[in-house]
Amino acid sequence: MIDIKLIREKPDFVKNNARNKGYEVDIDRLLELDSNKIRLLGEIQKLREKRNELSNSSQGHKPSEDQINKVKSIKHALEDKEKELNDITLELDELLSQVPNIALDSVPVGKSEEDNVVTKVVGELPKFNFDPKNHYQIALKMDWLDKVRAAKVAGSRFNYIKNGLVELQFGLIQFVFKTLQDKEVISSVIKENNLNLVDKAFIPILPPALIKTEVYRESARLDAKNVTYKLEDDDLWLNASAEHSLCTMYKDEILEERELPIRYIGYSTSFRREAGSYGKDMEGMFRSHQFDKLEMEVFSTPETGLEEHKLLIGLQEYLLNQLKIPYRYVLKCSADIGFPNSSGVDLEAWLPGQNNYRETHSADYMADFQSRRLKTRIKMNSGEIVFAHTNDATAIVLSRIPIAIIENYQDEQGRVSLPQVLKPYLNRDYL
């Protein structure tokens, strides 16, 4: 939720920002409701003062009939105005919840992902003296995936993941946890990106896989139509990504400035409906209804929020460089960054089996958009209370980075060598 003061002061700016993001919000109606709410609050306050004045004037003696009638009249007027205020507040809150976050000036204006901007390409593409296979062809041959039996049990877009692919997943988890708890690594990424941040390590965390409806809504991450699964008999939704139950962690709390930044690396199984994407990426495990994921989440002060965003992107690049996977850096446009985001960056890994770059990492900066509705605040050293800034970013999606490893490290026989940094975790050279 954005600050309503900004809407009052710059309504045309807010309207234009919403349009650039692909949303139409009735800002004029919102401001009308806001004005009526302010008026009603003033009227209610005056009525309460008048009621108190009449009550105090009769202390020590029996009130007159005229005083009793005036108090009754005020009581009825208050009930009517408080009901009107409640109705207006509900409509106003609903409209406020429809206003997307303000995009940073650095975000390119665009109408779709086609308008995203590739700002750099990193790494040399592998050269093969044979036609590279896609990950699913190799996985079937090596008995790493079983979609047929998974479909029998759970339906389409599920997998049994087996043998070496399971070991690769857990090797990647260990590699990421070790990396993000290494202060020297974090310090080097801070220095390389010229950031003014502390080298505080990430705390490993296993968040809940279920979220209450109201909490999910307050996070601005609930996408009931296209993404999120709901439990039929409960007021609970399955987590679509670890950050959804991490960003909500400090709801209704006040953090101390000295505690910040709080950096988490969360592991969770994620569940996504992927509605509207059928026919795309059906082979293998690129787009599944269930997958595991390691996600970074950061709570910070307003002054350091954007720099934390850059740190997370730098760490994503560090991980890809350590795995020696070629990738490109994509600055997402206004229509693609998402409703709650101020800025969004994707890293797309090269997949030889598709002869294309595909998204494996995203980094989202929300500023105080999430924390304002969640009431996650910070008591600054000065004593001032401000809203926290939140960031989330992919560390490793375990349905996609294994694909990049399989396809970039394959040989003509279908064997897959391991990136050097993963060999100690699997204790061998080949998957």
N, C-alpha and C positions, 0 to 999 in steps of 0.2 A: 504494500500500500504506500502510495506517495503522500507527502505532506500536503494537506489541503490548503495550507498557506500558499504553496506554489500555484495551485489551481486558481486561487483567488487573484493572485498577483499577475499570472501569465496564462490566462485561459487559452489564448490562441496558440501559444507555444505547446501547451499540453495536448490540445486537439491535433496539432500537426504531428507531434511525436507519436500519438496513438495511430494516426493514419499511416505514418511511415512504417509502423510495426504491423499494420494490417488489421487494426481494430477500430471500430466506430463506437464512440461513447458519447452519450448526450450530456456534454459538459454544461450546456446552458441550463438544463433541468437540474443538474447537480448543484450548480451555483444558486439557483432559485430555492432549492430545498435547504441549502446551507444558510441562506439569508433568512428563510422562515424559521429555521432552528434557532438562530441567534436571537431573532425577535421574540420567539416563544420563551426562550430561557430568561430573557429580560422581563417579560410579562409575568412569568411564574415567580420569579424572584420578588417582584413588587407585590404580588398577591400574598406571598408568604410573609413578607414584612408587614403588610397591612393586617393579616390574620394575627400575627404575633403582637402587634401594637394593640389590637382590640382585646386580645386575651390578657395582656399585661394591665390594661386600663381597668379591668374588673377585679384585679387581685384584692383580696381583703373584704369584698362585699359581693353580693349576688348580682350577676350581670342582668341588665335590663333586657326586656323583650326585643327592643330594637338592636341591642348588641348581639343577642343570640341569632336574630334573623340575618344580620350582616355577616356573622361568622359562617352561618349555613350557606349563604349566598357565595361567599368566597370559596368555601369548600367545594361547592358544585362547579364553580368556575375553574378551580384548580384541577378537578378531575377531568373536565373537558379539555383543558389545555395540555395536561400531562398525557392524555390519550392521543391528542393531536401530535404532540412532540414525539411520542413513541412511534407513531405511524410514519412520521417524517424521518425519524432517525433510521428506521428499518430500511426505507427506500433509499435514503442517502448512503447508508453503509453498503447496500447492494450496488449502487452506482460507483461508489469509490472502489469497490473490489473489482470493477470492470476496467479501471484505468491502469494501463500497463506502466511499467517502470520507465523512467527517462533514460534514453540511450545516451552514451557519452558522445562528445563531439567527434571522437576518433572512429566511431562506427559508421561505415559507408551506408548511404541510403539506397535501398533496393527493394524490389517487389517479391523476390524469391531467392532460393539458394543459388540460382544461376547468377545472381549479382554479388555473391561472395568474392572476396579478393584474395588471391594467392600472393603472399608477400615474400615467401622464400621457399626454395626447394633444397633439401639437405640429403646428402648421401649419394653414392654411386649405385645405379641400378645394376643388379646382378646380370651377368651374361651367361647364357646357356647354349651349349651346342646341340640341344634337343628342344622339343616343344615342351615347356613346363606344364605340369599338371596343376589342376586346382586342388585345394586342400581336401575336398570330399573324395576325389578319385584316389588320392594317396591314403586317406583315412580308411576307406573301404578295404583297400588292399592290405593294410596293416592291422585291420580289425580294431580300429580306434573308436569308431562310431557305429551305432546301430539305430537308425531312424525307423526302420520297419517295425521292430518290436516295440519301440517307444510309442509309435503311432497306435499300435494295438492297445497299449496300456493307457496312454494319455491323450492321444490325438496328434494332429500334425504339429510340426515345429517344436517337437521335443526330441531329445537324444538320450540314449545310453552312451556315456563317455567311458572309454575302457583303456586298459593297458597303459602304454607309454604316454598317451595323451593325458591321463589322470596324473601321472608322475610329473609331466611337464607343468600342469596347472599348479601343483603344490610347490614345485621348484620356483615358479614365477612368484608365488605368494611369499615364499621365504626371501627371495631376492629383493622384492619391493619393500617388505618390512625392514630388512636390514639396511637398505639404502636410505629410507626415509627416517630412520632412527640414528643415522650417522651425521653428527653435527658438522663434520669436516665437509661432507658432500653438500649439505645445505649452505654452509658458509661459502663454498666455492661457487655455487650457483648464484648466490646473492651478489658476490663480487663480480662474476662474469656479466651479470645483468645490471650492474651499477645501482643496486637497491640499497636503501637505508633501512635495513631490517635486522632483527636479532636472529642468531642461528639456532633457534629453539627447535628441538626435534619433534617429530610427529608421534602422537600417542596412539598405539594400536587399540582398536575398539571393535567390538561385535555389537552392532545396534539391533534393536527389535526389528523383526521382519513384518510387523503389523502396526498400522497407524489408525488412530481414531479419525472419524470423518472431519470434525471441526478443526482438529489440529492440522490435518492434511490440507484443508482449505486455507488455513491461515498461512501455511508455508508457500502458497501460490503454486504448488507443484501437482495438485490433484487434477488429473486429466481423465475423468471418468469415462468419457465417450471413446477415446482412442487408445488409451494406454493401460489404465489401472484396473486390476481385478478386485472385486468386492466379495467379502464373505457373506453369503446369503442370509444367515441368521444372526449376524452380529454387526455392530457399528464399527467395523474394522475393514481396512483395505490392505492388500498385500503390497509390500514395499516394491516400488518400481526401480529403485536404486538406493544405495546405502545412504546417500546424502539426504534423502527425504526424511529419514528418521534421525539424522544427525543435526540438520539445521534447526529442527524443532526441539532439540535437547534442552535448551535453556529458556524455554517458554515461561513467561511471567517471572523471570529472575533478573536480578541486578548483579552484574559481574564487577569486580574491582579492576581498575586499569592495570594494576601490577600483575594480574593474572594473565594478561594478554601479550602476544597472541596465543590463542588456544588452537593448536593444530592437531587434527585427528587423521589417522589413516584407518578407514573402516572397511571391514569385509562383510559382504552379505550376498546371499542368493537374491536375485532380482527377478521379478515377474512382470511381463509386459504383453498386453493384448496384441500390439502391432496391428491394430485395426486399419484397414485401408491400404496395407502394404502387401497384400497377398499377390503372388505372382512374381515378387521381387526377392531375390536371394534365397530361393527355396532350398537349394542344395546345401548340404552340410549344416554348419552351425553359426553362420554369420548373423542371421536374424531369427533368434529363437524366442519362444515364450518364456523360457527359464534359462538363466545364465548366472554365473558368479562374477563378482566385480569387486575391485579394490578402489575405493573412492577417497579423495582428500577433501576435508572440510575445515575451514578456518574461520574463527571468530576474531575480529580485530577492532581497533579504534577507527573512527572515520578517517583520520589522517593517514593510516597505513593500509586501508582497504584495497586501493588500486595497486599498490606495490605488492601486496600479498597475491593479487591476481597474476601479476607478472612473475612472481616467484613460482607459483604453481605451474605456469606454462613452462618456465625454465626447467623445472623438475621433470615435467613430462618429456621435454626434449632430451634431458639427460638420460632418462630411462631408455628411450628409443635409440639414442646414440650408443649406450652401453650394449644394447642388444644388436647393434649394427643393422638396424632396419631403416632403409631409406624412407623419407617422409616429406610432406610439404606442410607449410604453415598457412592456415586459411583464416583470414579475418572475416567474421560473419557479418552480413549486412543487417539493416534494421528489421527487415521482415523475417529474418531467420534466427536472430539471437534468442527469441523466446520472450514470453509475456513478462516474467519477473526480472529479466536481466538488464543490466546497464551496458554490459559488453560480453561478447562471446567469441572464443577462438576454438577452432578445430585443428587437430593434427591428423593428417591422413597418411596412412602407411601404404607403401607400394606393395601390391599383390600381383606377382607375376602370372598366377593362374587366371586372373581376370584382366591382366594387362592394363591395370588402372590403379589410381590412388583411391583408397576408401577410408572413411573416418574410423579411427580407433580411439581418439582422445577428444574430449571437449573440456573447456574451462569456462566457467560462468561466474561473473561478478554481479552481485545483487545490490551492492551498497547497503542502504538500510531498509530496502523494500520489504524483505521478509521479517526482519526484526521489529519493524514498526507495528505490524499486526500481531506478531507473536509476543510483543512486549519484552523482547530481550534487550536489556539496557546495560549501560556501563556507568559506574560511578568513577568519574575521572579524578585524578589526583587533586585537581582544583576544587572538587566537590560538586561540579556540574554533572547532571545526569543526561546522557546522550544515548541514542540507539546504536547498537552494535552494527558493524558491517560484516556481511557474510560472503564467503567464496566457496565454491566447490569445483572440483576438477577430477577427471579420471586419472587414476594411477595405472591400472591395468584392467581391461575388460577381458575376461578369461574365455570369451567366445570369439574374440577377434585377434588379439595378439598371438595366440597359438596358430591361427591361420597364417598370419604374416611370417611367423617362424617357419612353418611347414613349407610355405610356397617359396620363400627366399632362400632356404637352406636345403632344398631338395637336390638329389642327383638323378641321373638317368635311370637308375635301378629302383627309384622310389624311396631310397633311404633319405633320412633327414638328419643332418648333423646339427649339433647344438651350438648356440652362441657361446663363446668362451666363458662369459660371466655366469652361465647356468650350469656348466659342467660340474662344478663342485657340489651343487645341490642334487644332481641326479647321479653323480659318481660314474659318468661314462661320457663318451664322445658323440654317440648317436642316440636319437630318440627311439 
